[in-house]
Amino acid sequence: MSFFHIVVVAAIVAAIGAVGWFVMPKGKNQTLLRTAVLLTLTCCYLMWAITYLAQLHPLIKPRRSDLRAEY
């Protein structure tokens, strides 16, 4: 199920990036603004995906500290 969420959110971010690409106002800073929007979307998506996957599949199994040693 995790792959489905990653792909769906990636599609949403790609759609937002495409909309941002085409609605950017014309001007001398158009390239800079497009680059900033796409880089922001990419970084936010990567941060979300890494955090989501790290919580879904942790590398270290959590241990409860309130249990006695024999359990």
Backbone as JSON Lines, residues from 0, in Angstrom:
{"i":0,"aa":"M","n":[0.81,-1.19,0.0],"ca":[0.0,0.0,0.0],"c":[0.86,1.26,0.0]}
{"i":1,"aa":"S","n":[2.09,1.18,0.48],"ca":[2.92,2.37,0.55],"c":[3.32,2.86,-0.84]}
{"i":2,"aa":"F","n":[3.53,1.94,-1.79],"ca":[3.9,2.33,-3.14],"c":[2.79,3.15,-3.78]}
{"i":3,"aa":"F","n":[1.56,2.77,-3.52],"ca":[0.4,3.48,-4.06],"c":[0.37,4.94,-3.59]}
{"i":4,"aa":"H","n":[0.61,5.16,-2.3],"ca":[0.61,6.53,-1.77],"c":[1.74,7.36,-2.37]}
{"i":5,"aa":"I","n":[2.9,6.79,-2.5],"ca":[4.05,7.5,-3.05],"c":[3.76,7.92,-4.5]}
{"i":6,"aa":"V","n":[3.18,7.02,-5.29],"ca":[2.89,7.32,-6.69],"c":[1.78,8.35,-6.82]}
{"i":7,"aa":"V","n":[0.74,8.23,-6.0],"ca":[-0.37,9.19,-6.07],"c":[0.09,10.59,-5.71]}
{"i":8,"aa":"V","n":[0.87,10.71,-4.64],"ca":[1.36,12.03,-4.24],"c":[2.34,12.57,-5.3]}
{"i":9,"aa":"A","n":[3.14,11.7,-5.89],"ca":[4.05,12.15,-6.95],"c":[3.27,12.68,-8.15]}
{"i":10,"aa":"A","n":[2.17,12.03,-8.5],"ca":[1.33,12.49,-9.61],"c":[0.7,13.85,-9.28]}
{"i":11,"aa":"I","n":[0.27,14.02,-8.03],"ca":[-0.32,15.29,-7.62],"c":[0.72,16.41,-7.68]}
{"i":12,"aa":"V","n":[1.92,16.12,-7.19],"ca":[2.99,17.13,-7.21],"c":[3.38,17.44,-8.65]}
{"i":13,"aa":"A","n":[3.41,16.43,-9.52],"ca":[3.73,16.68,-10.93],"c":[2.66,17.54,-11.59]}
{"i":14,"aa":"A","n":[1.42,17.3,-11.25],"ca":[0.33,18.12,-11.81],"c":[0.43,19.57,-11.33]}
{"i":15,"aa":"I","n":[0.72,19.75,-10.05],"ca":[0.89,21.11,-9.52],"c":[2.08,21.79,-10.2]}
{"i":16,"aa":"G","n":[3.16,21.04,-10.43],"ca":[4.32,21.59,-11.12],"c":[4.0,21.99,-12.56]}
{"i":17,"aa":"A","n":[3.2,21.17,-13.25],"ca":[2.8,21.5,-14.63],"c":[1.93,22.75,-14.66]}
{"i":18,"aa":"V","n":[1.01,22.85,-13.72],"ca":[0.17,24.04,-13.64],"c":[1.03,25.27,-13.34]}
{"i":19,"aa":"G","n":[1.95,25.13,-12.41],"ca":[2.85,26.24,-12.09],"c":[3.72,26.65,-13.26]}
{"i":20,"aa":"W","n":[4.1,25.68,-14.09],"ca":[4.92,25.96,-15.26],"c":[4.16,26.83,-16.27]}
{"i":21,"aa":"F","n":[2.89,26.48,-16.5],"ca":[2.13,27.16,-17.54],"c":[1.46,28.46,-17.09]}
{"i":22,"aa":"V","n":[1.23,28.64,-15.82],"ca":[0.58,29.88,-15.37],"c":[1.58,30.93,-14.88]}
{"i":23,"aa":"M","n":[2.85,30.62,-15.0],"ca":[3.86,31.59,-14.58],"c":[3.81,32.82,-15.48]}
{"i":24,"aa":"P","n":[3.78,34.02,-14.89],"ca":[3.68,35.22,-15.72],"c":[4.95,35.45,-16.55]}
{"i":25,"aa":"K","n":[4.74,36.0,-17.73],"ca":[5.86,36.31,-18.61],"c":[6.68,37.46,-18.01]}
{"i":26,"aa":"G","n":[7.94,37.44,-18.28],"ca":[8.8,38.49,-17.78],"c":[10.25,38.06,-17.85]}
{"i":27,"aa":"K","n":[11.12,38.93,-17.39],"ca":[12.54,38.6,-17.49],"c":[12.97,37.59,-16.42]}
{"i":28,"aa":"N","n":[12.17,37.4,-15.36],"ca":[12.51,36.43,-14.31],"c":[11.67,35.15,-14.41]}
{"i":29,"aa":"Q","n":[11.08,34.9,-15.56],"ca":[10.21,33.73,-15.71],"c":[10.97,32.43,-15.47]}
{"i":30,"aa":"T","n":[12.16,32.31,-16.0],"ca":[12.96,31.09,-15.82],"c":[13.32,30.89,-14.35]}
{"i":31,"aa":"L","n":[13.68,31.96,-13.68],"ca":[14.03,31.87,-12.27],"c":[12.82,31.45,-11.43]}
{"i":32,"aa":"L","n":[11.67,32.02,-11.71],"ca":[10.46,31.68,-10.96],"c":[10.03,30.23,-11.21]}
{"i":33,"aa":"R","n":[10.11,29.79,-12.47],"ca":[9.77,28.4,-12.78],"c":[10.71,27.44,-12.06]}
{"i":34,"aa":"T","n":[11.99,27.75,-12.08],"ca":[12.97,26.9,-11.41],"c":[12.71,26.86,-9.9]}
{"i":35,"aa":"A","n":[12.4,27.99,-9.32],"ca":[12.14,28.05,-7.88],"c":[10.91,27.23,-7.51]}
{"i":36,"aa":"V","n":[9.85,27.34,-8.31],"ca":[8.62,26.59,-8.02],"c":[8.87,25.1,-8.14]}
{"i":37,"aa":"L","n":[9.52,24.68,-9.22],"ca":[9.75,23.24,-9.41],"c":[10.72,22.67,-8.37]}
{"i":38,"aa":"L","n":[11.76,23.42,-8.02],"ca":[12.68,22.94,-6.98],"c":[12.0,22.86,-5.62]}
{"i":39,"aa":"T","n":[11.13,23.81,-5.32],"ca":[10.4,23.79,-4.06],"c":[9.49,22.57,-3.99]}
{"i":40,"aa":"L","n":[8.75,22.32,-5.05],"ca":[7.86,21.16,-5.09],"c":[8.65,19.86,-4.97]}
{"i":41,"aa":"T","n":[9.78,19.78,-5.67],"ca":[10.6,18.56,-5.63],"c":[11.16,18.32,-4.24]}
{"i":42,"aa":"C","n":[11.68,19.36,-3.61],"ca":[12.25,19.2,-2.27],"c":[11.18,18.85,-1.23]}
{"i":43,"aa":"C","n":[10.03,19.48,-1.33],"ca":[8.94,19.16,-0.39],"c":[8.47,17.72,-0.59]}
{"i":44,"aa":"Y","n":[8.35,17.27,-1.85],"ca":[7.93,15.9,-2.11],"c":[8.97,14.9,-1.58]}
{"i":45,"aa":"L","n":[10.24,15.16,-1.84],"ca":[11.28,14.24,-1.36],"c":[11.31,14.17,0.17]}
{"i":46,"aa":"M","n":[11.15,15.3,0.83],"ca":[11.14,15.31,2.29],"c":[9.96,14.51,2.81]}
{"i":47,"aa":"W","n":[8.79,14.7,2.21],"ca":[7.61,13.95,2.63],"c":[7.8,12.45,2.38]}
{"i":48,"aa":"A","n":[8.29,12.08,1.2],"ca":[8.44,10.67,0.85],"c":[9.46,9.97,1.74]}
{"i":49,"aa":"I","n":[10.57,10.62,2.02],"ca":[11.58,10.01,2.88],"c":[11.05,9.84,4.29]}
{"i":50,"aa":"T","n":[10.37,10.84,4.81],"ca":[9.8,10.74,6.15],"c":[8.73,9.67,6.21]}
{"i":51,"aa":"Y","n":[7.87,9.62,5.21],"ca":[6.79,8.62,5.16],"c":[7.36,7.21,5.12]}
{"i":52,"aa":"L","n":[8.33,6.99,4.26],"ca":[8.9,5.64,4.14],"c":[9.73,5.26,5.35]}
{"i":53,"aa":"A","n":[10.39,6.22,5.99],"ca":[11.18,5.93,7.18],"c":[10.27,5.51,8.34]}
{"i":54,"aa":"Q","n":[9.08,6.08,8.43],"ca":[8.15,5.69,9.48],"c":[7.45,4.38,9.13]}
{"i":55,"aa":"L","n":[7.27,4.12,7.86],"ca":[6.58,2.91,7.43],"c":[7.47,1.68,7.59]}
{"i":56,"aa":"H","n":[8.74,1.81,7.28],"ca":[9.7,0.71,7.37],"c":[10.92,1.16,8.17]}
{"i":57,"aa":"P","n":[10.82,1.21,9.51],"ca":[11.96,1.68,10.3],"c":[13.14,0.71,10.23]}
{"i":58,"aa":"L","n":[14.35,1.26,10.33],"ca":[15.54,0.43,10.3],"c":[15.8,-0.25,11.63]}
{"i":59,"aa":"I","n":[15.39,0.4,12.72],"ca":[15.6,-0.13,14.06],"c":[14.24,-0.4,14.68]}
{"i":60,"aa":"K","n":[14.08,-1.61,15.21],"ca":[12.8,-1.96,15.83],"c":[12.68,-1.24,17.17]}
{"i":61,"aa":"P","n":[11.59,-0.51,17.4],"ca":[11.43,0.19,18.67],"c":[11.25,-0.79,19.83]}
{"i":62,"aa":"R","n":[11.79,-0.44,21.0],"ca":[11.66,-1.27,22.2],"c":[10.94,-0.49,23.28]}
{"i":63,"aa":"R","n":[10.1,-1.18,24.01],"ca":[9.41,-0.55,25.13],"c":[10.33,-0.57,26.33]}
{"i":64,"aa":"S","n":[10.43,0.52,27.04],"ca":[11.32,0.6,28.19],"c":[10.58,0.36,29.5]}
{"i":65,"aa":"D","n":[9.26,0.23,29.45],"ca":[8.52,0.05,30.69],"c":[8.27,-1.43,31.03]}
{"i":66,"aa":"L","n":[8.89,-2.35,30.31],"ca":[8.72,-3.78,30.58],"c":[9.86,-4.28,31.48]}
{"i":67,"aa":"R","n":[9.56,-5.3,32.25],"ca":[10.62,-5.91,33.06],"c":[11.55,-6.73,32.18]}
{"i":68,"aa":"A","n":[12.76,-7.0,32.66],"ca":[13.79,-7.67,31.87],"c":[13.39,-9.08,31.46]}
{"i":69,"aa":"E","n":[12.62,-9.79,32.29],"ca":[12.26,-11.18,31.93],"c":[11.24,-11.26,30.82]}
{"i":70,"aa":"Y","n":[10.64,-10.15,30.47],"ca":[9.67,-10.16,29.36],"c":[10.38,-9.64,28.15]}
